[in-house]
Amino acid sequence: MKKNKIILFATLLLSLTLVFAGSAFYVSATQDNDIICNGVYIDEVNVSGMTRAEAEAAVGSFVEGLRKKSVTISVQDNMVITTLGDLGYAQEVNSNIDEAFELGKSGNLIKRYKDLKDIEEGQMVFPLTFTVDESKIRNLVTVDCGAYNIAPVNATVSRSDNKFKYTDHKLGRKVEVEQTTAMIKDAILNDWNRQDLKIDAAMVDDIPVYTRDIVEKCDTILGTFTTDFSSSAEGRAANLANGAKLINNTVLYPGDVFSGYQYLTPFTVENGYHVAGAYLDGKVVDSIGGGACQVTTTLYNAVLFAELEIVERSAHSMIVSYVDLSRDAAIAGTYKDFKFKNNMDVPICIEAYTVGRKITFNIWGNETRDTANRKLEFVSVELSKTEPAKDIITKDKKQPTTYNKVTQSAHIGYKAELYKVIYEGGVEVSRVRLNKSSYAASARRVTVGTKVVIDPPKDPVVTIPPVEEPPVIEDEPLEDIQPNAIDSEFWDESWDNEGYEDE
């Protein structure tokens, strides 16, 4: 009996020794301190048997492959395509490789053996986590997807044949930025199957700001003004008519700024203009588009009566004849423009036309002022006056000394101010200065001829003596006279020219 126990104990000890030896052999055979053990994954990457550098490279390649996946966003019938990398898709910092590298390398031999067997049979997966740049997604949705938005169309108003014409507004369609941004972010970070992504953008109706019911409130004249151009030459008159046509039926929505330069230029024949007089460096010169300043001046006065906000206004270099001092508005190049702003809550419509050598501007809108009890007046105040200098004489050697022509009349210089005066119930309640203007004095310009002309000598008058009748030959038979023969005694050489004076 005792002998059997000894044998059993020896057998058990041998078995343990063999197990321990086998484990040691397995651990020794399967473990290398420089590589990751079998059965280890980082996300979808099998890093078994890899060195640290190899694992880092493999994971990096995997992440880069994910960043190249495409993201397609459908915007109605259009496609916006980008990549995850462009949206800032990136792996969050972690210690996965370090942890994977340490597996099966700690504890006693038995523990390490057990860990290695568990890892090999059940696999060890270290997940990767990712982030995206939400600002890049929002920018893609706003700019690239937003490029396919269908803009709404405001209702409009115009006038013809003394009647208003209103058009209906139109709804637009636009990408809902925040909702679409959230959808893209969620699709990338949650339950993504690692394939190319396709997402439909969230779309909503885009309602215009000014619908027909608002625009129909534009039905009353807020301000009107007319100037006369009956003394203008045909070219200048045609330019005023053209300027009125270019501005007529302009609609300004609340906050819009009108620019005379924007609507009237270019000053070219192709744009309907003719050659006419204009101011340049203190002189009147011929210019294509001459007269455009009377267009903006007339509009300026209509805007004053409408009490809209004046943004920019410049006086002429010299006075004009068609409005009082400080009531003009010049336009020249890009350095003098007339601008005003619709500072009302309803769109306004500018009506412009010429009839019988007069130009008229009407500003239509929604009248909210007490027109029955309230009156506007604009008063020009002369501050100083400068007489023009002596005549400027230009000599023209091609013209005779008798030539004397005034090419430009003299202009008196002024400094002036314009005041807006408000009366309520016939009593002045307000007086506000609107502008201060300076106009240069300009001398009269006269061109005189200097060419001395010598009158040519007059041709002498030649008097032709009366022709004497040839004597009658008597007592000579007619048949003795030869045909076509004239006796030299009676010949007068002047007969050769039928009696005309020699030239």
Secondary structure, DSSP 8 states (H G I E B T S, - for coil): -HHHHHHHHHHHHHHHHHHHHHHHHHHHHH--TTS--TTEEETTEE-TT--HHHHHHHHHHHHHHHHT-EEEEEETTEEEEEETGGGT-EE----HHHHHHHTT-SS-HHHHHHHHHHHHHH-EEE---EE--HHHHHHIIIIIIGGG-B--B---EEEETTEEEE---B-EEEE-HHHHHHHHHHHHHSS--SS-EEEE--EEEE--SS-HHHHTT--EEEEEEEEE-TTS-HHHHHHHHHHHHHHTTEEE-TT-EEEHHHHH---SGGGT--EEEEEETTEEEEEETTTHHHHHHHHHHHHHHHT-EEEE----SS--SSS-TT-----BTTTB--EEE--SSS-EEEEEEEETTEEEEEEEE---S-TTTEEEEEEEEEEEEE---S-EEEEEEEEETT-EEEEE--B-EEEEEEEEEEEETTEEEEEEEEEEEEE--B--EEEEEEE-----------------------SS-GGGS-TT---GGG--GGGGGTT----
